[in-house]
């Protein structure tokens, strides 16, 4: 039974599937984190405009804190925390 070609084919297919899942998972997580980093760093600001760049960074950071605070407040109101 150890030399069964069907078992070898199933084992190869299983290994290929696991490798594909691992690769897809890493690329999804990496691309999401990369986009978030680009967003919060203000990389879409016009080139050479430091005021615009820092304004976007500060605004986006404050909005993140506001979302966290509102989520906490909602949880407190719903007695989750």
C-alpha contacts under 8 A as a table, 3 or more apart, distances in Angstrom:
res1	aa1	res2	aa2	distance
1	X	4	X	5.23
2	X	7	X	7.82
3	X	7	X	7.84
3	X	8	X	7.60
4	X	7	X	5.45
4	X	8	X	6.53
5	X	8	X	5.03
5	X	9	X	6.12
6	X	9	X	5.08
6	X	10	X	6.18
7	X	10	X	5.07
7	X	11	X	6.10
8	X	11	X	5.10
8	X	12	X	6.16
9	X	12	X	5.12
9	X	13	X	6.11
10	X	13	X	5.05
10	X	14	X	6.08
11	X	14	X	5.08
11	X	15	X	6.22
12	X	15	X	5.16
12	X	16	X	6.16
13	X	16	X	5.09
13	X	17	X	6.11
14	X	17	X	5.10
14	X	18	X	6.22
15	X	18	X	5.17
15	X	19	X	6.21
16	X	19	X	5.15
16	X	20	X	6.16
17	X	20	X	5.09
17	X	21	X	6.18
18	X	21	X	5.14
18	X	22	X	6.14
19	X	22	X	5.11
19	X	23	X	6.12
20	X	23	X	5.10
20	X	24	X	6.06
21	X	24	X	5.17
21	X	25	X	6.00
22	X	25	X	5.21
22	X	26	X	6.22
23	X	26	X	5.29
23	X	27	X	6.24
24	X	27	X	5.21
24	X	28	X	6.13
25	X	28	X	5.22
25	X	29	X	6.24
26	X	29	X	5.32
26	X	30	X	5.93
27	X	30	X	5.05
27	X	31	X	5.85
28	X	31	X	5.28
28	X	32	X	6.11
29	X	32	X	5.21
29	X	33	X	6.16
30	X	33	X	5.25
30	X	34	X	6.00
31	X	34	X	4.97
31	X	35	X	6.09
32	X	35	X	5.20
32	X	36	X	6.21
33	X	36	X	5.07
33	X	37	X	6.10
34	X	37	X	5.10
34	X	38	X	6.16
35	X	38	X	5.05
35	X	39	X	6.06
36	X	39	X	5.00
36	X	40	X	6.18
37	X	40	X	5.34
37	X	41	X	5.96
38	X	41	X	5.21
38	X	42	X	6.35
38	X	43	X	5.54
38	X	44	X	7.85
39	X	42	X	5.51
39	X	43	X	6.57
39	X	44	X	7.51
40	X	43	X	7.87
40	X	56	X	7.83
40	X	57	X	5.82
40	X	60	X	6.09
40	X	61	X	6.94
41	X	56	X	7.98
41	X	57	X	5.78
42	X	45	X	5.71
42	X	53	X	5.67
42	X	54	X	7.52
42	X	56	X	5.62
42	X	57	X	5.46
43	X	53	X	7.59
45	X	49	X	7.34
45	X	52	X	6.26
45	X	53	X	5.37
45	X	56	X	7.51
46	X	49	X	5.83
46	X	52	X	7.32
46	X	53	X	7.51
49	X	52	X	5.49
49	X	53	X	6.29
50	X	53	X	4.94
50	X	54	X	6.09
51	X	54	X	5.37
51	X	55	X	5.91
52	X	55	X	4.99
52	X	56	X	6.15
53	X	56	X	5.34
53	X	57	X	6.33
54	X	57	X	4.94
54	X	58	X	6.00
55	X	58	X	5.26
55	X	59	X	5.95
56	X	59	X	5.09
56	X	60	X	5.94
57	X	60	X	5.33
57	X	61	X	6.11
58	X	61	X	5.17
58	X	62	X	6.09
59	X	62	X	5.17
59	X	63	X	6.11
60	X	63	X	5.02
60	X	64	X	6.24
61	X	64	X	5.12
61	X	65	X	6.41
62	X	65	X	5.09
62	X	66	X	6.14
63	X	66	X	4.91
63	X	67	X	6.19
64	X	67	X	5.18
64	X	68	X	6.30
65	X	68	X	5.11
65	X	69	X	6.09
66	X	69	X	5.03
66	X	70	X	6.03
67	X	70	X	5.10
67	X	71	X	6.06
68	X	71	X	5.12
68	X	72	X	6.20
69	X	72	X	5.09
69	X	73	X	6.11
70	X	73	X	4.95
70	X	74	X	6.04
71	X	74	X	5.11
71	X	75	X	6.16
72	X	75	X	5.06
72	X	76	X	6.10
73	X	76	X	4.98
73	X	77	X	6.13
74	X	77	X	5.05
74	X	78	X	6.15
75	X	78	X	5.10
75	X	79	X	5.98
75	X	80	X	4.97
75	X	81	X	5.86
76	X	79	X	4.95
76	X	80	X	6.00
76	X	81	X	5.47
77	X	80	X	7.71
